[in-house]
């Protein structure tokens, strides 16, 4: 009797859960549909108002006081910021339609103080809204000098939040605001982060720096040792993509055995892109190292020395193609191919006893033949 | 004596009844939590995307896409074409023809104008020997075709790993197509956290789907009932339970149809096990074991917005072969790694994930079949309270059906996919049949799969393929 009652109660509980889930599905989907409809209606009104003002400014007029007040009231809500962002993006995307380019710049200059005034509000909200505000700052880049200072402070706050997207969007915003000192500070904060940004992303963000890259790179070198290893790697990769002017600094890191190996590898790749006579012999020596634990550096250098044509490099590659390490052999054979070694030059390897070296070299010769027939390197 | 026998039967049926109540409470609770967590995660992800909390710009890590193929001449061209349409900058495609008996290799060679080359392969994980290698010249990304001696899907994947040039590889079934943003989305967890060693994507039945240039241009529930029911089943699995397991790094399956892996970690762990049929699950568990035993900080994530469209069986014999294979694979993977069960060293993977899979996946067909048999015997011996039983089963079926529908409707929040009214009606009509009739048929199939384990353990069986509508 007792167990039957217990089972019935259980059935009623699960029955109630069923009813709740059905109700949830119906109510939520109605609310979602209704909410989206209402959002679209509100957006259309604000959109129409913004369009009118943008075109007024584009025609040489000014933004009305009513519009300013409207923005001050409306932009507290993130959905209205979304609407503004959407309108600006659409107009910018359609810039061909305007004789003098998209008129959004003048509009943004006029309302920038309203946006800046909202920065503290958004920074004190949840991470999603803070990250969106940072995105908005990075996307629409018209700010006066005073405004820059206020926004930098907000972006530093955003950078310290415990959210991946807050950090990314804040870094992007700081690069858009283009202050060298802020970037250095941001990288120092990032160096102390428990969950760091992937170095590839960090490198790409630095590449989008809106100011003078040369000036930024100088400052980065001054503070280089204050950064974490991940940030240092991102910085070195960024410098590699941007400038060949820092050979002494790169050489010093490459030759310093106390440095992390990834940093040294990045420097080796730097000298592949920007050949430097002083780096020639060290790169050849790294290629031919007999220390098997250093195969990664040897493989990278076997590839890098293809930028240094000469007898010494050819000799080094002919030796490297016999390496016990597959990657060193692979890269050495590729470098020989890039340097234009022909079948006759490689006869010793092709007719030699080392099957592995022969396979690598034959593959590269076939590949070049295919490239010459078809016009594209594999 | 008769009284003793009668009371023995009574105790037995009461014990079985109590067991089933507990079993179903456990399953129903899991289902509820997984659907609740899954749908709330999807709703949060939608809000996040609207508020630009996403990687908007082009951040890429190089990926080798490996497509193992065996007798896939009907679908392989569309699969490779879908891969060439990916919005991604740095990747390569490696098709591994595992000794097909049909024209799979010839189809790829002719469709993409491939030429033979003697490319050395670095064999870091064991696999059967290469027969020939072909490459292309003028496509968007390098495409390589490797033909090899037949060794099974795991062996073909190992060959692909050996041939891969990039630090991450993606395994993709040869009867599947990706959306143009699938690779970008599955890579995202790796960019967010460099501890991620594997990412599983969402697999959806492609029966009833038309794609053009990497986008779904037309979607409806499949016309046939069987694939339509599998849509509900896949949504429940991919949109619910995997998201829940993801919360505590406890996913034991990274789908073999669509999964991204860090190559060096897989190689260090020994690659795919060619002796199992469930190579995807075996690798996922192996990676958990390897990383924990080596004290590595790691995560295995699930990306619900990275979508792969894959064909599901359209007839019962093919579906039975598939589920039999899956169950044997599950059994093999659980047995190989049985040492992790209830072992504190392996954390929630052991106490939650492994125990769940043991009870509700591996043993469940036997439990359910036993339940049905016991019910019939109880009814014949007049021990069954039939009205109560019917009410119990009815509530259970309605409950499971509603959970399935909730997961199904959660796809409303997926970008690029809209539900037609007829699809909604079809889903509502089929959900009860799916969780009752189809489930019990599959329970029987799975329960009997291990009876022919020794004979079937390395057999694939033939599945009929349909051409994929991809332009």
HADDOCK unambig.tbl for C-alpha pairs under 7 A between the chains (distance, minus, plus):
assign (segid A and resid 11 and name CA) (segid B and resid 392 and name CA) 6.74 0.50 0.50
assign (segid A and resid 15 and name CA) (segid B and resid 395 and name CA) 6.36 0.50 0.50
assign (segid A and resid 18 and name CA) (segid B and resid 399 and name CA) 5.48 0.50 0.50
assign (segid A and resid 18 and name CA) (segid B and resid 402 and name CA) 6.69 0.50 0.50
assign (segid A and resid 22 and name CA) (segid B and resid 402 and name CA) 6.98 0.50 0.50
assign (segid A and resid 25 and name CA) (segid B and resid 406 and name CA) 6.72 0.50 0.50
assign (segid A and resid 128 and name CA) (segid B and resid 48 and name CA) 6.51 0.50 0.50
assign (segid A and resid 128 and name CA) (segid B and resid 51 and name CA) 6.61 0.50 0.50
assign (segid A and resid 128 and name CA) (segid B and resid 53 and name CA) 6.58 0.50 0.50
assign (segid A and resid 129 and name CA) (segid B and resid 51 and name CA) 6.96 0.50 0.50
assign (segid A and resid 131 and name CA) (segid B and resid 53 and name CA) 6.41 0.50 0.50
assign (segid A and resid 132 and name CA) (segid B and resid 51 and name CA) 5.45 0.50 0.50
assign (segid A and resid 132 and name CA) (segid B and resid 52 and name CA) 5.82 0.50 0.50
assign (segid A and resid 132 and name CA) (segid B and resid 53 and name CA) 6.67 0.50 0.50
assign (segid A and resid 164 and name CA) (segid B and resid 192 and name CA) 6.99 0.50 0.50
assign (segid A and resid 165 and name CA) (segid B and resid 53 and name CA) 5.43 0.50 0.50
assign (segid A and resid 165 and name CA) (segid B and resid 54 and name CA) 6.63 0.50 0.50
assign (segid A and resid 197 and name CA) (segid B and resid 192 and name CA) 6.99 0.50 0.50
assign (segid A and resid 198 and name CA) (segid B and resid 191 and name CA) 5.85 0.50 0.50
assign (segid A and resid 198 and name CA) (segid B and resid 192 and name CA) 6.80 0.50 0.50
assign (segid A and resid 198 and name CA) (segid B and resid 194 and name CA) 6.62 0.50 0.50
assign (segid A and resid 201 and name CA) (segid B and resid 59 and name CA) 6.32 0.50 0.50
assign (segid A and resid 326 and name CA) (segid B and resid 122 and name CA) 7.00 0.50 0.50
assign (segid A and resid 359 and name CA) (segid B and resid 120 and name CA) 6.54 0.50 0.50
assign (segid A and resid 360 and name CA) (segid B and resid 120 and name CA) 6.55 0.50 0.50
assign (segid A and resid 363 and name CA) (segid B and resid 118 and name CA) 5.59 0.50 0.50
assign (segid A and resid 363 and name CA) (segid B and resid 119 and name CA) 5.49 0.50 0.50
assign (segid A and resid 366 and name CA) (segid B and resid 117 and name CA) 6.89 0.50 0.50
assign (segid A and resid 374 and name CA) (segid B and resid 137 and name CA) 6.31 0.50 0.50
assign (segid A and resid 376 and name CA) (segid B and resid 137 and name CA) 5.73 0.50 0.50
assign (segid A and resid 376 and name CA) (segid B and resid 138 and name CA) 6.34 0.50 0.50
assign (segid A and resid 378 and name CA) (segid B and resid 137 and name CA) 6.48 0.50 0.50
assign (segid A and resid 378 and name CA) (segid B and resid 142 and name CA) 6.44 0.50 0.50
